[in-house]
Amino acid sequence: MTAIACLRILFNAAGESQPGEVPKSKAQAVADAFLKARWRAPRKCGAVAPLAFVLADNRVEMLDPAEMQALAGELEQVLFPGGEGGEICLMTFQGDETAVLKFASLSQKELAGLVAGKGYGGAAGRVHVITADAVESVPSTHEEAKALAAEKVVAGGAAGIPLADKAAKAVKPPVAPKAPPPPPPPQTGWWGVYDLSANAFAASLIGMRADLLEPPPEDDDKLLKRDLICLTDAQAALKTATFGEILVPFGFWNLTTQSALDAYKARLSRYPLDQQPRLVATIYGTPREASLGMLQQMRAFLKGSFAFMDLRVEDATFPIHGLPPELIDSVTLLLTGETEFDRMSTIQRFAERKNAYDGKGVIQGVAGVATRAELEACRAGGIARVQGPAITTLLDKPLAAADGAPIALS
């Protein structure tokens, strides 16, 4: 079982900014960079909503409260050195994936109500509010909060209360209509892709928010469903996203199965032809032994909707020399090492093959870049494009402009 915590940044709306306090507009980026530095692999963390971060560890069933308190206290000092502008609420929540993501999408008002013990309009779970000073269990739903309040009244006893007061307490005030619950957060988000040669953002990659909580499934049928969701959401985004290339994922083995190809084709039939010049099909799960025939068939299938084809690999020594020029446009290496040494070594091995890639006219990219050191190693090795939590958080929509710098350099 994966242990999950949701860290929320709660601003004091009525309070005045204190000297040295991080502005609300920059709190997201500062907190994300802080957490990436503290919550290292194989544990996962990432932004799933504004001022909301999920921390996950699939090696334990429960996160260490002492570590959580220390983390909350340290981040609170970074953001609110005056101690009055806001607070860090790190809430452990047990529930399914949908419930956790909805929990992470609470508004600041709803969050304040939850911290105050009033619950929220979502699925029941086990909620603890962890601050630098205390760990407190709070009710997760409005119903639990009401039940807890009733229990406290009963526990307090009714002895000594005059009859008239009892009668008055029995008269219930009119119940205000319950506000509709907020819509669930989208299942997808966007990673910015940074071009190191141009020192500017160049593209946006759509991905599943669920990957911030746990590793992607291995079953091809489940992967296909995820791909279809990404295809649908990417198509919708094209109506307003006018900047840069748009990368959409496809599973390698699903591109070799007729039933999956039919499902892809049904979605692609709705893609606007005028957007084809900026669309990139990024094929994940590409094995080292991918045959030339397979790749040629994939290119033929995708070229009607996608101008470019990217192979996403996990082997830094992927045999690019065996592929003809112009078959693929780029190869993106996904960093998977658990230690900093492993990850830096992987980047180095990939960069050592730069001449072979240049000879084929194929762009080299690295995904999963998590630290400034990894980013600089990519730059030093001549890697063209980078993506990952050190570049941007998981965004709600595609990038709107090339301006800006990776989080690790901000």
GULO-507448 format. One record per residue: residue in one letter; x negated, y, z of N, C-alpha, C in turn. Coordinates in pm, whole numbers, plus 50000, padded with zeros to 5 digits. Each point is the difference from the previous one (the first is absolute). Example, Ala and Ser with C-alpha at 12.3 -4.5 7.8 and 13.67 -1.06 7.14 Angstrom:
% GULO-507448
a486814943150780500895011950000499105012050000;s500355010549928499185011950006500775010950073;
% end
This chain:
% GULO-507448
m499164988050000500845012050000499135012550000;t500395010149926499255012449993500485009850106;a499055005550076500335010450097500015013449928;i501065007850026500195012549928500255011450098;a499415011349974500285012250075500265011249900;c500915008750034500295011649917499595012550076;l499045007249947499525012250064500725011849938;r500675007750083500735011949954499415012450064;i499885010549922499535012850051501215008750025;l500255003650124501175007950038499555014250032;f500455009549919499665014050024501035006550091;n499535008950083500895007750086500485012049920;a501234999149949500515010449910500085013650067;a500255000250132500185012750071498675006050046;g498954991950000498735004750052499225008049898;e499115008550048499155007949913498694992649975;s499435002349883498744993449968498915004350097;q499174990650039498905002850091498715001849923;p499025007450056498715001549932499374986549970;g499554998249876499344987749961500934988849958;e501305002350012500964989449965500074998049850;v500114987649956500114996949858501375004149949;p500105007949892501315003849947500814987749960;k501315001450012500874988749967499794995549857;s499715009449909499834996649859498784991249976;k499025000250092498794992149983499944988050094;a500984998750089499964989450101499994986149936;q500754998449890500084986949935498624995249955;a499285008649929498704996149946498984997850112;v500045008650102499054998650111500254987050076;a501274997250030500334987850073499664987649919;d500265000449869499714988449916498514997049999;a499185010449983498554998049999499514994950136;f500585005250107499624995750134500314985150021;l501194995949960500414986250021499204990349914;k499705004149876499204991349915498624997550062;a499485010050069498684998550061500054991450125;r501144999950070500114992750127500594985949985;w500904998549904500754987449985499444992649879;r498874993150020499244994649890500514986349956;a499654996149878500354986849945499434989050091;p500724988650009501134995949917501345005650043;r500025008350106501255006450038500395010249894;k501305002749990500475009049896500745011850061;c499885011649935500775011650041500245008749878;g501065007850007500305008949888501235008250027;a500135011149929501175008650012501164993849923;v501154999350064501194994549934501095010549987;a499835011550064500945011049994499275012250055;p500545012149980499345011850055499784998950151;l498775001950044499624999750141500324986550065;a500004989449922500274986650051498984990249942;f499384992350088498954990649959500284986450062;v499814989749922500164986450050498634993950022;l499804994150118498794992650033500384985350012;a499254991449936500354985750001498744991550021;d500194989050070498924990450023500624986049993;n499664992549895500614986849982499274989050076;r499065004050085499274989950078500554998550141;v500895008950041500534999550137501515001749998;e500644996150109501455001750012500355012950073;m499055005750072500275012250074498745008650001;l500185012949973498875009150002499625003550143;d498735002950021499485002950133500485013850045;p500835000950105500535013050045498905009950036;a498914995150061498915008950039499365006449877;e499804991949894499435005449878500965010049935;m501294996750003501005008949942500045013450073;q499944999550133500005012350077498785008649967;a498844993749991498785007349970500095006449861;l500564992549905500155005149864500945012149998;a501144998750069500975010950005499405012350066;g499294998050109499415011350071498945007149919;e499184992449930498935006049921500555008049884;l501014994449930500585007149887500755012450047;e500644999050116500715011650054499035011550027;q498814996750049499015010350025499495006249869;v499934991849895499555005149871501025009949942;l501294996350007501045008249938500455011550089;f500094997350131500565009950092499045002550117;p498885006449974499035002050108500555008650114;g501025008449971500595008050107500964992150086;g500474988749949500874991250078501455004250006;e500415010249923501375004850009500745000049866;g499284998349891500645001049870500734987649955;g499704988650062500664987749960499414988350075;e500414988049961499484988150065499974988449902;i499194990250033499924987949920500844989350068;c500934994449925500824989150051499684987649919;l499404990350062499624987849932500974989250048;m500874995849911501104991250039499834986249939;t499914990150084499994986349948501444996149972;f500204993449889501354996549959500004986149939;q500794991250055500144986549944501284999349919;g499894996549875501164998949914499544995749862;d500954998449906499594996049866499445012149924;e499504997449882499305010349923500895012249975;t501284997649961500915011049972500235008450123;a500184993450115500265007250125498795008450040;v498814994649983498795007450037499875012549914;l500224998749869499865011549912501085010550028;k501204995750035501045009650035499655007150130;f499484992350093499555005750128498965010949975;a499124997549904498945009649969500535012549932;s501244999549946500545011349924500855009450086;l500054997850131500815008650086499585014649987;s500995008950001499695014349999499405004150134;q499425011950004499435005050125501085000850110;k501215003949963501095000950097500384986250053;e500104990349908500324986450042498894994150086;l498775003149964498864995150076500025005550142;a500295013050013500075006150132501104993450084;g501134996849935501084993250071499614986150046;l499234992949917499554986750037499055000650118;v499075009549996499065001750110500745003350130;a501125007449986500795003950117500904988750051;g499954988449933500794988650046501404999349944;k500275007149889501345000249943500184989849887;g498924993049962500094990349891500085006949865;y500154991949894500145005449866500954991349920;g500445005049885500994992849921499394989949906;g499344990150052499374989849917500114986350064;a499244990549944500034986350051499354999250138;a500494990750079499444998250134498614994249991;g499165003850093498644994950007499465002350140;r498764996450019499345002550128499115012149984;v500315010750071499325012749981499295004350128;h498735003349988499245005950109499425013249951;v500155010350080499385012849970498685000650076;i498915000949925498674999950060499385013749981;t499745007050108499325012849994498694998850075;a499255010950006498734999650071500204998050149;d501215002550051500244999450144500754987650046;a500814993949911500854989150047500454991049886;v500484988250039500654990749907501404997750053;e501015003849922501374999550048500884992649901;s500804990650049500974992949917501255008749987;v500495001649878501195008149978500994992049915;p501315002950014500984993049916499825003849854;s500214990449911499775002649858501245005349929;t501204996350044501225004449933500865008450093;h500965007249940500925007950081500804991050094;e500354988249950500804990850083499194995450122;e498734997049979499164996050113499865011450101;a499875012249949499855011650088501255002050085;k501194998549938501255001450075500144989150105;a499634987649961500104988950094499065002150118;l498805005049973499035002650106500505010950093;a500615010449943500545010850083501124994950089;a500854991249943501104994350080499464991550114;e498964992449972499394991650104499455008650114;k499415011549965499465008750104501105005750087;v501155003049938501145005150077500494989550098;v500124987649949500464989150086499004997550112;a498715000149964498974997650100500005010750107;g500345012349961500045010950096501134998650099;g501044992449960501134997850089500985011649997;a501214997150039501045010350001500415003750141;a499304995050101500365002750140499895014950029;g500995005150071499985013850043500535009849897;i500384995049882500545009049899501495001850025;p500495012250016501435002450023500844994349886;l501234996350034500914994049903500215009249880;a500125013050028500245009449891498825000149903;d498784998950057498814999849914499964987449916;k500414988650064500034987549924500975000949883;a501175006250027500995001349894499465008949888;a499295010550041499455009049899498974993049915;k499174991550064498984992849926500614990049904;a501244995450033500654990049916500525006049870;v500185013349999500505006649880498825002449905;k500014993249890498885001049907500145012149908;p498955007249980500065011349907500184994949858;p500545008449914500174995749860498654996549938;v500034989349922498774995349936499805007049867;a498845006349985499705006849874499774989749891;p500395003149878499784990449891498524997249982;k499694987449982498614995849987499465003749863;a498855006550000499385003949874499554987749924;p500135000149870499554988349922498504998250017;p499544987550005498564997550016499255004849877;p498745003950017499215004649884499774988449905;p499855003049872499744989249904498664993450030;p499894987149970498724993250024498915005949912;p498764999550045498915005449918499834991649873;p499465005749895499794992349877499024988550025;q500124989749918499124988450015498635002549941;t499895010349916498735002749932499445013550039;g498715001749974499315012850018498915001149896;w499225010750007499035002749895498615002850057;w498994993849941498615002650035499395009049894;g499295010250043499295008549905498744993249951;v499675001749872498784994549940499095011649966;y498794999750057499065011249985498914996649901;d499715009449910498944998249900498735006550053;l498994992050035498775005150059499165007849899;s500114996549873499215007149899500555014049976;a501305001750015500645013049978500245007550131;n499804993250115500295006050131501425005450005;a500934991849956501415004049998500874987549997;f501245001550045500954989049991500414998049855;a500234987449964500304996949860501274991849982;a500454993050105501104990649981500674996950132;s501134993249991500744995450118500384985449980;l499814992150104500314985649996501164997150093;i501054993849950501134996350084499704986950072;g500444999050126499774988050078501094998150104;m500014988550065501024996850099499585004850138;r500915006750070499725004550137499794988250094;a500614988749970499874988350086498554995450013;d499175003449902498604995750004499225007050111;l500565010850055499365006650113500174991950128;l500994990950000500294992250120499374986249997;e499964993949884499484986449991499544997249857;p499174989749981499514996949865501144996549905;p499835002649871501034996449902500244984950001;p501194995849959500264985549992499174993649891;e499874986950006499244992849898500914993449897;d501264998150034500944993549911500305009049879;d499894994349880500195007949878501415005749989;d501014992650046501375005149992500185012550086;k499414999950118500085011850087499225011649942;l498864997149940499215010549937500755006149881;l500714991749927500785005049887501075009950047;k500694996650108501035009150053499405013450037;r498814999850059499325012550035499655008049875;d499504992949898499635006949876501225006849937;l501144993250003501215005649940500475012350075;i499845000050132500345011850080499095011649960;c498714997349987499055010449960500325005349860;l500354991049909500345004449864501225009250001;t500994996550080501215008250009499715013650060;d499265000250112499715012750067499055008749918;a499074993749929499095007849915500765006449884;q500954992849944500815005549892500775012350048;a500564999150121500745011350055499085012050023;a498774997250044499055010950030499565007249874;l500034993149887499535006149876500855012149959;k501205001050053500885011249964499475013250052;t499284999550112499495012450060498485000550010;a499344988449993498534999650011499385003149864;t499355011549991499455004349872498484999749997;f499354997150115498555000750004499354986249996;g498944998849923499104988650005500564986849952;e499164989850007500414986649963500834993850113;i500864990849963500844992950096499664985249990;l499544994250112499604985950003501114991650064;v500364989249930501074991250047499464985750006;p500234992650110499404986750016500784988749932;f499234990049954500544987649946499174988550056;g500674989050038499294988250046499424992249883;f498724996250009499344993049890500774987549960;w500314991350097500614987249965501445001749955;n500675010550047501355002449950500005004549855;l498905005849955499905003849859499704988049910;t499894988150059499804987849922501234990950004;t501065004450068501214992050018501165006249924;q500684992249917501035005649912501155006250078;s500444993650108501125005650076499635013550060;a498765001250049499565012850055499855010449890;l499494995949883499885009349888501365005449959;d501024991550003501355004549966500505010350101;a499684997850129500415009550103499275013349982;y498714999549971499245012349974500595007249878;k500274992549896500465005849874501325007550020;a500874994550085501295006550026499805013850062;r499025001350089499725013050062499305009349901;l499054994549926499225008449909500845005349883;s501104993249970500865004649890500615013750030;r500005003950128500575012950039498945010950016;y498744996549977498935009850016499975009849882;p499865013050027499985009949890498744998849916;l500174999449871498864998149910499045012050002;d500535012050028499145011749999499015000350116;q500204991350100499104999450115498894989749982;q500104991949895499044989249980498545004550000;p499645011749946498595004049996499355002050136;r500785001450107499425002450132500214988550097;l500544988949953500324988850088498904989349996;v499674994950121498954989950014500604987750069;a499854988449940500384987450063498794994750076;t500104999150133498884994950079500334985850044;i499234990449954500324985850018499204994650119;y500714997950112499344995450122499924984650002;g499124995150084499844985550010499294994149881;t499275008149925499304995049882498854990950044;p500004987349957498934990950042498735002349919;r498914995550053498715001249931500024992749867;e500734988749997500014991849880501145003649904;a500525012250008501075004149910499564998149855;s500794992749923499584996849863500285011749906;l499225000449894500175010449898501404999349940;g500494987849975501334998449941501095005650090;m499914997350131500995005350094500035015249998;l498825006050004499925014550005500505006349870;q499744993549888500505005249873501534999549995;q500594989250053501464998950003500615010650091;m499335002750115500505010250092499965013749935;r498915002949930499875013049933501105001749897;a500254989549924501035000649897501385002350061;f500264993750114501305001450065500195014150057;l498955005750056500125012750072499845012349913;k499384998849885499605011949924501185008449952;g501194994249991501155007949957500405010550102;s499714997750128500385009350105498815006650069;f498834993549996498825004850073498845002149903;a499435011950004498875003049912498714993650048;f499914997550131498754995050058500254987450083;m498974991650009500084987850081498784999450092;d500294998650129498974999450104500064986350066;l498834993950022499944987350072499565002750143;r500774995150095499685001750142499394986950049;v498735000550041499274987850033499455001050142;e499614988450056499384999750132498564995049994;d499534996849880498644995049979499165011049937;a498995004850076499165010949951499204995949877;t499844986949978499224995149885500924995349887;f501205005549993500944996449894499285000749864;p500124989349918499204999149876500505009049888;i499775012850012500445009549900499284997649866;h498804994250005499234997949877500704990549903;g500934991650052500654990449913501235005349930;l500365012650025501215005749939499645009449886;p500774999949893499715009049887500375014450035;p499345009849937500365014050022501455002649962;e500615009750071501355004849971501114990450041;l499664988350056501074991150047500605005750128;i499155004350093500465006150123499375014050012;d500605008450082499525013750013499245002350129;s500314992250103499335002050129500084987350083;v499074999150095499994989250100499905006650136;t500944996650089500025005750135499704989050100;l498955002050078499594990550102500725003150131;l500714990250054500685001650129499064995750112;l499655009350090499124996750113500744991450101;t499404988750036500674990850093499114996150118;g498755004250005499114995950109500485005150135;e499784992050105500455003850133499005009050073;t498734999549962499005008350066499535010949905;e499455010750057499505010949917498854995249911;f499174991150051498904994749920500514992549878;d501034991550022500574992349889500575009349893;r500735010250041500665008949906498985008449922;m498995005050070498985007949932499194991449903;s499744987550038499284990849911500814997149875;t501324998650017500884997449886499975011749903;i500075012150053499935011949914498695000349923;q498904996850068498685000249936499934989949886;r500494987750024499964989749895500835004249878;f501135006250026500865004649891499325011349923;a499385009350072499345011349936498794995749918;e499344989250041498834995249927500344995849858;r501264997749972500444995649867500525011649915;k499705012150040500505011849931499615000149851;n498774996349969499565000249860500844990649914;a500354988350056500834990549924501385005949974;y500555006850100501335006149984499945011549900;d498955008250011499875011249906499864994949857;g499304988949984499814994349868501304995349936;k500944995950084501324995549951501005011449992;g499615011850051500955011250003501094998050102;v499704992850109500984996950104499695008150126;i500995006650055499865008350119499954991150125;q499105003250093499944992950128500745008050107;g500834993050079500705006250111499904991250124;v500185006050117500004992750125501255003850079;a500744989950046501215002150079499764995650144;g500795005650091499864996450141498885007650069;v499545011049941498945008050062500535006050130;a499344996850113500575003450130499185009950080;t498755002649962499155008950079499215009349909;r499475010550061499165009349926498764993049945;a499424990750081498814992949956500294991849875;e501154993349994500374992349882500205009149880;l500625011450024500225009649892498675004849943;e499065003450086498715004949954499184989049931;a500194987550046499324988949933500524998349857;c501305002049982500574999349865499445011249912;r499915011850058499475011449924498544997549960;a499214995250096498584997549973499814989149895;g500924990349996499894989149904500565003149864;g500555012049981500535003749870501404994749972;i500724995650106501394995449982500845012049957;a500864998049902500755011249944501205003950086;r500784990250042501265003350069500134992250131;v500605006550099500194993950132501415002550049;q500484990750081501325001250061499974992850134;g500935003550089500044993650130500255010050111;p500064995550125500365008850112499005011250029;a498784999149948499065011250017500205010649892;i500844997049904500255009349889501295007750024;t501104993050024501275006250038500724990650095;t500985005350072500954991650070500964994349895;l500924991450042501034995149910501035011349984;l500085005649882500815011849974501434996349965;d500915009650020501404997749967500275000849849;k499145007249928500195001549855498645001449934;p499944998649868498715001149931499375013850019;l498685000549983499285012750010500535009949898;a499995012850039500535010349911498915007849930;a498744998550044498915007749940498674993250030;a498955004249928498684994250018499275005950119;d500485011450049499315007050108499974991850128;g498985002750083499904993350128498784990950006;a499734995250121498864991150022500464987950079;p499304988849989500364988250081500035003450148;i500854993250074500145002350143498644999250070;a499194990449961498714998050065499085012149986;l500265008549902499175011849976500675012850046;s501244999250047500755012050039499495005350133;
% end
